[in-house]
């Protein structure tokens, strides 16, 4: 499974990379714009990401804006069947109700607050239908 980890914090990016590498091949992006470019390129190369870990607070655009762009692109390209679309979990320090509700309204599949550990990540992945071992 291909995984895209999007976070502007190098420590969070490194931690997620270490924890998620047992589930698949991980790529990283430090900004929303970079993430959208990598997401589209992966589809052009016929190697789409099946899981995306997405931070909310980033300097160029919010994770929720990235989420909207990804889902719009998927709809525009008729990628709307279960199993075809990328599963997206928000991994963020934003633990308020407003961000939680907004993220799910915009189409995220899961929500994990920082700080987290391997078990909490595994639980979140399991809840969204990612096979965990």
Secondary structure as GFF3:
##gff-version 3
##sequence-region A 1 133
A	DSSP	beta_strand	2	6	.	.	.	ID=ss1
A	DSSP	alpha_helix	10	20	.	.	.	ID=ss2
A	DSSP	beta_strand	25	29	.	.	.	ID=ss3
A	DSSP	alpha_helix	32	44	.	.	.	ID=ss4
A	DSSP	beta_strand	51	54	.	.	.	ID=ss5
A	DSSP	alpha_helix	63	76	.	.	.	ID=ss6
A	DSSP	beta_strand	87	92	.	.	.	ID=ss7
A	DSSP	alpha_helix	97	105	.	.	.	ID=ss8
A	DSSP	beta_strand	110	113	.	.	.	ID=ss9
A	DSSP	alpha_helix	118	127	.	.	.	ID=ss10
###
